[in-house]
Amino acid sequence: MTVTLGPEGARFVTGAGFKSDPLDWSETRHLAVSPGPARSGFAPLKGPEAAGDPTGCGDVWGATLLARLLRGDRLQPAMIEANRIATKNVGHRGVSGLHEHLMDPDPQVHS
């Protein structure tokens, strides 16, 4: 389970059988509530808090998290990257040009 906390970053809780690799999920989904210690953690927001329009940030966060997990990232690093991209989303209003904005290493270039 993941919970986004806006400028506070994000937190997660996993069951004892959780594996970050989505290719293992079909084999381990029944282990999500298996006996054993749960694991929890925090994915901090790196950098300054962004001002702007938060509309769609959760969608961007979730899509980035899944993409990074599919790429092979572990859960916490994937969440940190999702925080970074969702923060970039705050600086863009609407959906027109959003892809270019999120891909641009310097969001000020297209503001």
C-alpha positions as CSV (number, residue, x, y, z in Angstrom):
1,M,0.0,0.0,0.0
2,T,1.3,3.4,-0.9
3,V,0.0,6.8,0.3
4,T,1.0,10.1,-1.2
5,L,1.4,13.0,1.2
6,G,1.9,15.9,-1.1
7,P,4.9,18.0,-0.1
8,E,5.6,15.5,2.7
9,G,6.6,12.8,0.2
10,A,5.0,9.3,0.4
11,R,4.8,6.3,2.7
12,F,4.4,2.6,2.0
13,V,3.5,-0.6,3.9
14,T,4.2,-4.0,2.4
15,G,3.4,-7.5,3.6
16,A,6.1,-10.0,4.4
17,G,5.8,-11.6,1.0
18,F,6.0,-8.4,-1.1
19,K,8.5,-8.3,-4.0
20,S,9.1,-5.0,-5.9
21,D,9.3,-6.8,-9.3
22,P,5.9,-6.7,-11.0
23,L,6.8,-9.9,-12.9
24,D,6.7,-11.7,-9.5
25,W,3.3,-10.3,-8.4
26,S,1.2,-13.0,-10.0
27,E,3.2,-15.6,-8.1
28,T,3.2,-13.7,-4.8
29,R,-0.1,-11.8,-4.6
30,H,-1.5,-14.4,-2.1
31,L,1.5,-13.6,0.1
32,A,0.6,-9.9,0.6
33,V,-1.1,-10.9,3.9
34,S,1.2,-13.7,4.8
35,P,2.5,-14.2,8.4
36,G,5.6,-12.3,9.1
37,P,6.7,-8.7,9.7
38,A,5.3,-6.0,7.5
39,R,7.7,-3.5,6.1
40,S,7.0,0.2,6.1
41,G,9.0,3.1,4.9
42,F,9.1,6.6,3.6
43,A,10.0,8.1,0.3
44,P,10.9,11.8,0.8
45,L,10.3,14.6,-1.5
46,K,13.7,15.7,-2.8
47,G,14.1,19.4,-3.5
48,P,11.8,22.3,-2.8
49,E,8.1,22.2,-2.6
50,A,6.5,23.3,-5.9
51,A,3.8,25.9,-6.2
52,G,1.1,25.6,-8.9
53,D,-1.7,23.4,-9.9
54,P,-1.8,20.0,-8.2
55,T,-4.5,18.6,-10.5
56,G,-3.5,15.2,-11.9
57,C,-0.4,14.8,-9.6
58,G,-1.7,11.6,-8.2
59,D,-2.2,10.2,-11.7
60,V,1.3,11.2,-12.7
61,W,2.6,9.8,-9.4
62,G,0.9,6.4,-9.9
63,A,1.9,6.1,-13.6
64,T,5.5,7.0,-12.7
65,L,5.6,4.5,-9.9
66,L,4.3,1.7,-12.1
67,A,6.6,2.6,-14.9
68,R,9.6,2.6,-12.6
69,L,8.7,-0.8,-11.1
70,L,8.3,-2.2,-14.6
71,R,11.7,-0.9,-15.4
72,G,13.1,-2.8,-12.5
73,D,13.4,-0.2,-9.7
74,R,12.9,-1.2,-6.1
75,L,9.8,0.2,-4.4
76,Q,11.3,3.1,-2.4
77,P,13.5,4.5,-5.3
78,A,10.5,4.2,-7.6
79,M,8.4,6.2,-5.2
80,I,11.1,8.9,-4.9
81,E,11.1,9.2,-8.7
82,A,7.3,9.3,-8.7
83,N,7.5,12.2,-6.1
84,R,9.9,14.1,-8.4
85,I,7.8,13.7,-11.5
86,A,4.6,14.6,-9.6
87,T,6.3,17.7,-8.3
88,K,7.1,18.7,-11.9
89,N,3.4,18.2,-12.7
90,V,2.5,20.9,-10.2
91,G,4.3,23.5,-12.4
92,H,2.2,22.8,-15.5
93,R,-1.5,23.8,-15.9
94,G,-3.7,21.5,-18.0
95,V,-2.8,18.5,-20.1
96,S,-1.7,20.2,-23.3
97,G,2.1,19.9,-23.5
98,L,2.3,18.0,-20.2
99,H,4.4,15.2,-21.7
100,E,7.0,17.6,-23.0
101,H,6.9,19.5,-19.7
102,L,7.5,16.3,-17.7
103,M,10.3,15.1,-20.0
104,D,12.1,18.5,-20.0
105,P,15.1,18.4,-17.6
106,D,14.6,22.2,-17.0
107,P,10.8,23.0,-16.7
108,Q,11.6,26.8,-16.8
109,V,12.5,26.4,-20.5
110,H,8.9,25.9,-21.6
111,S,7.1,28.0,-19.0
